[in-house]
Amino acid sequence: MRNNQDRMLAGAATDNLQQADPPPQNQTLEFIVPTELVELPSKGLFYGEGHPLHGQDSIEIKHMTTKEEDILTNESYIRDGSAVDRLLKSIIVNKRINVKDLLIGDKNAITLAARTYGYGAEYETKFTCPSCGTIQQTSFDLTEIENGAFEKEAEEFGGEIDYEANSISLVVPRTKTKLEFRLLNDDEQKQKKKNKNKLISQFFSKIIKSVNGNSDQRYIKSYIDSMSALDSRYIRAAYQKMIPNVDMGCEFECENCGYSGKVEVPLKAEFFWPK
């Protein structure tokens, strides 16, 4: 009798197990990659209406993962120089944003943030002391790098910012010539480097929108060709200060001569390919 009861109980238990819902077979786990908001040096003020960054002071990016490391270590991407662009495309959350359309300063800020969140704020590289010339292994703290104060710089140079026209105007002190500048995006910045024999004149032809209110290209070219070296140097220095960008300055102390001060951080291979 007991054996029969045991069999009956076992059979009932088996029936209950068979009637229970089977566990889902196609259930998958999705791991959430953290994201961060990166402040844009341009504050979104120089993008036209319709651009996804128009009026946006920040951009959302994902932290780097093994997927992005695969991009950075892809030899074909490294050879053709597209590794960093492909990395940024992968981590920018809003896929409507084209990396080539980014203003140079904004791209630099995103690149810096990607490296910091991906590999940390410590950046080790060789650096030459500006005082004694000694080359030494140096560790820079990338958290010291901040967005530049382009509006304040423009004011100090006597420049005028026209957000509707996406331009900055400047009067050259020596000749009193009024120049209107446009800001280059990433694609235009790369194009200007193609002709290495005419880097300076090519640069001016890209950034100058008008001379004394005249936007005729022949007139602008004539002005560029006759520009004095003194004015050329002043304009280039002023332009670099007045456009939105990151201030790549970090503290440095020389192990050899004791020099201490703020220096511009060099961007070398170790920046994205740390040893």
C-alpha positions as CSV (number, residue, x, y, z in Angstrom):
1,M,0.0,0.0,0.0
2,R,2.8,2.4,0.9
3,N,4.6,1.7,-2.3
4,N,1.5,2.4,-4.3
5,Q,0.9,5.7,-2.4
6,D,4.5,6.7,-3.0
7,R,4.0,6.0,-6.7
8,M,0.8,8.0,-6.8
9,L,2.4,11.0,-5.0
10,A,5.4,10.8,-7.3
11,G,3.0,10.7,-10.3
12,A,1.1,13.7,-9.0
13,A,4.3,15.7,-8.5
14,T,5.4,14.8,-12.1
15,D,2.0,15.9,-13.4
16,N,2.3,19.2,-11.6
17,L,5.8,19.8,-13.0
18,Q,4.5,19.1,-16.5
19,Q,1.7,21.5,-16.1
20,A,4.0,24.3,-14.8
21,D,4.9,27.0,-17.4
22,P,8.3,26.4,-18.9
23,P,10.9,29.1,-18.4
24,P,11.2,31.5,-21.4
25,Q,13.8,30.3,-23.8
26,N,14.5,33.5,-25.7
27,Q,14.9,35.9,-22.8
28,T,18.0,38.1,-23.2
29,L,19.7,40.5,-20.9
30,E,20.5,44.1,-22.0
31,F,23.4,45.8,-20.2
32,I,23.0,49.5,-20.0
33,V,26.0,51.6,-20.9
34,P,26.4,54.7,-18.8
35,T,26.1,58.1,-20.6
36,E,27.4,61.6,-19.8
37,L,26.5,65.1,-20.8
38,V,29.4,67.0,-22.3
39,E,29.4,70.8,-22.3
40,L,29.9,72.2,-25.7
41,P,32.4,75.1,-26.0
42,S,30.1,76.7,-28.6
43,K,27.1,76.4,-26.4
44,G,25.2,75.5,-29.5
45,L,25.2,79.2,-30.6
46,F,26.9,78.8,-34.0
47,Y,24.8,76.0,-35.4
48,G,22.0,77.0,-37.8
49,E,18.3,76.3,-37.3
50,G,17.5,72.7,-38.1
51,H,20.9,71.4,-36.8
52,P,20.4,69.0,-33.9
53,L,22.8,71.0,-31.8
54,H,21.2,74.4,-32.5
55,G,20.9,76.1,-29.2
56,Q,22.1,73.0,-27.3
57,D,24.8,73.7,-24.7
58,S,25.6,70.0,-24.2
59,I,25.7,66.7,-26.0
60,E,25.1,63.2,-24.6
61,I,27.7,60.5,-25.2
62,K,28.1,56.9,-24.1
63,H,31.1,55.6,-22.2
64,M,33.6,53.7,-24.3
65,T,33.2,49.9,-24.4
66,T,35.0,47.0,-26.0
67,K,33.1,47.9,-29.2
68,E,34.9,51.3,-29.3
69,E,38.2,49.7,-28.4
70,D,37.8,47.4,-31.4
71,I,37.4,50.6,-33.5
72,L,40.5,52.2,-32.0
73,T,42.6,49.1,-32.7
74,N,41.3,48.5,-36.2
75,E,44.5,48.8,-38.3
76,S,42.6,49.9,-41.5
77,Y,40.9,52.7,-39.5
78,I,44.2,53.8,-38.0
79,R,45.9,53.9,-41.5
80,D,43.2,56.0,-43.1
81,G,42.9,58.3,-40.1
82,S,39.2,57.5,-39.5
83,A,39.5,55.8,-36.1
84,V,38.7,58.8,-33.9
85,D,35.8,59.9,-36.1
86,R,34.3,56.4,-36.1
87,L,34.7,56.3,-32.3
88,L,32.8,59.6,-31.8
89,K,30.1,58.4,-34.2
90,S,29.7,55.3,-32.1
91,I,29.4,57.1,-28.7
92,I,27.3,60.0,-29.6
93,V,23.7,59.1,-28.5
94,N,21.8,61.3,-31.0
95,K,22.5,59.6,-34.3
96,R,21.2,62.7,-36.3
97,I,24.5,64.4,-35.4
98,N,27.1,64.1,-38.1
99,V,30.7,64.2,-36.7
100,K,31.8,66.0,-39.9
101,D,29.4,68.9,-39.1
102,L,30.7,69.5,-35.6
103,L,32.6,72.7,-35.0
104,I,36.2,72.1,-34.2
105,G,36.0,73.1,-30.6
106,D,33.0,71.0,-29.9
107,K,34.6,67.9,-31.5
108,N,37.7,68.5,-29.3
109,A,35.5,68.6,-26.2
110,I,33.8,65.4,-27.1
111,T,37.1,63.7,-27.9
112,L,38.5,64.8,-24.6
113,A,35.5,63.5,-22.7
114,A,35.5,60.2,-24.5
115,R,39.2,59.6,-23.6
116,T,38.6,60.6,-19.9
117,Y,35.6,58.4,-19.4
118,G,37.2,55.6,-21.4
119,Y,40.7,55.4,-20.0
120,G,40.7,57.9,-17.1
121,A,41.9,61.4,-16.5
122,E,45.6,60.5,-16.2
123,Y,47.4,61.0,-19.5
124,E,51.1,59.9,-19.7
125,T,53.2,61.0,-22.6
126,K,56.7,62.5,-23.3
127,F,56.9,66.2,-23.0
128,T,59.7,68.7,-23.7
129,C,60.2,71.3,-21.0
130,P,59.7,74.8,-22.5
131,S,62.5,76.1,-20.2
132,C,65.4,73.7,-20.4
133,G,64.4,71.5,-23.4
134,T,64.6,68.3,-21.4
135,I,62.3,65.5,-22.8
136,Q,60.7,63.6,-20.0
137,Q,57.8,61.3,-19.3
138,T,55.0,63.4,-17.9
139,S,51.6,62.7,-16.5
140,F,48.9,65.3,-17.2
141,D,45.5,65.5,-15.4
142,L,42.9,65.9,-18.1
143,T,40.3,67.2,-15.6
144,E,42.2,70.5,-15.5
145,I,41.2,71.2,-19.1
146,E,38.2,73.5,-19.5
147,N,36.2,75.1,-22.2
148,G,37.7,78.4,-23.3
149,A,35.9,81.7,-22.7
150,F,35.5,82.7,-26.3
151,E,33.0,85.5,-25.6
152,K,35.4,87.2,-23.1
153,E,38.3,86.7,-25.5
154,A,36.3,88.3,-28.4
155,E,35.5,91.2,-26.2
156,E,39.1,91.8,-25.3
157,F,40.1,91.7,-29.0
158,G,37.3,94.1,-29.8
159,G,35.5,91.5,-31.8
160,E,31.7,91.3,-32.4
161,I,29.8,88.0,-32.4
162,D,26.8,87.6,-34.7
163,Y,25.0,84.5,-33.6
164,E,22.3,84.7,-36.3
165,A,25.0,84.9,-39.0
166,N,27.2,82.4,-37.2
167,S,30.2,84.8,-37.6
168,I,32.7,86.9,-35.6
169,S,33.9,90.3,-36.8
170,L,37.2,91.9,-36.0
171,V,38.9,95.2,-36.9
172,V,42.6,94.8,-37.6
173,P,44.3,97.5,-35.5
174,R,47.1,98.5,-37.9
175,T,45.0,99.0,-41.0
176,K,41.5,99.4,-39.5
177,T,40.3,96.7,-41.9
178,K,37.1,95.0,-40.7
179,L,37.0,91.3,-41.3
180,E,34.1,88.9,-40.8
181,F,35.0,85.4,-40.0
182,R,33.1,82.1,-40.2
183,L,33.7,79.1,-38.0
184,L,35.0,75.9,-39.6
185,N,33.5,72.5,-38.9
186,D,35.5,69.3,-38.8
187,D,35.2,68.5,-42.5
188,E,36.3,72.0,-43.6
189,Q,39.2,71.9,-41.1
190,K,40.5,68.7,-42.7
191,Q,40.0,70.0,-46.3
192,K,42.2,73.0,-45.6
193,K,45.2,70.8,-44.8
194,K,45.2,69.1,-48.2
195,N,47.4,71.7,-49.9
196,K,50.4,71.9,-47.5
197,N,52.2,74.4,-49.7
198,K,49.6,77.1,-49.1
199,L,48.4,76.5,-45.5
200,I,48.1,80.1,-44.4
201,S,46.5,81.6,-47.5
202,Q,44.2,78.6,-47.7
203,F,43.2,79.0,-44.1
204,F,42.3,82.7,-44.6
205,S,40.2,81.9,-47.7
206,K,38.2,79.4,-45.6
207,I,37.5,81.6,-42.6
208,I,37.1,85.2,-44.1
209,K,33.5,85.9,-45.1
210,S,33.9,89.5,-46.0
211,V,36.4,92.4,-46.0
212,N,35.0,95.8,-45.0
213,G,31.5,94.4,-45.8
214,N,32.5,93.1,-49.3
215,S,32.0,89.3,-49.6
216,D,33.2,89.1,-53.3
217,Q,35.7,86.2,-53.4
218,R,38.0,88.0,-55.8
219,Y,38.1,91.0,-53.4
220,I,38.8,88.7,-50.4
221,K,41.6,86.9,-52.3
222,S,43.2,90.2,-53.3
223,Y,43.2,91.2,-49.6
224,I,44.7,87.9,-48.5
225,D,47.4,88.1,-51.1
226,S,48.4,91.6,-50.0
227,M,48.1,91.0,-46.3
228,S,51.2,91.9,-44.3
229,A,52.9,89.1,-42.3
230,L,52.4,91.3,-39.2
231,D,48.6,91.4,-39.7
232,S,48.5,87.8,-40.7
233,R,50.1,86.8,-37.4
234,Y,47.7,89.0,-35.4
235,I,44.6,87.7,-37.2
236,R,45.5,84.1,-36.7
237,A,46.2,84.6,-33.0
238,A,43.0,86.5,-32.5
239,Y,40.9,84.0,-34.4
240,Q,42.1,81.1,-32.4
241,K,41.2,82.9,-29.2
242,M,37.8,84.1,-30.3
243,I,36.4,80.8,-31.6
244,P,34.8,78.3,-29.2
245,N,37.3,75.6,-28.2
246,V,38.8,73.8,-25.2
247,D,41.7,75.3,-23.3
248,M,44.3,72.5,-23.5
249,G,46.4,74.0,-20.7
250,C,47.6,71.8,-17.8
251,E,50.1,72.3,-15.0
252,F,53.6,71.0,-15.6
253,E,56.7,70.8,-13.4
254,C,60.1,70.0,-14.9
255,E,62.0,67.3,-13.1
256,N,65.3,68.7,-14.4
257,C,65.2,72.5,-13.9
258,G,62.2,72.9,-11.7
259,Y,60.2,75.0,-14.1
260,S,56.5,75.1,-13.2
261,G,53.7,76.5,-15.2
262,K,50.7,75.9,-17.4
263,V,51.5,74.3,-20.8
264,E,49.5,73.1,-23.7
265,V,48.9,69.3,-23.6
266,P,50.3,67.6,-26.7
267,L,47.9,65.1,-28.4
268,K,50.0,62.1,-29.2
269,A,49.3,58.4,-29.9
270,E,49.2,57.7,-26.2
271,F,46.0,59.9,-25.9
272,F,43.8,57.1,-27.3
273,W,46.3,54.3,-27.4
274,P,47.8,54.4,-23.8
275,K,50.7,52.0,-23.2
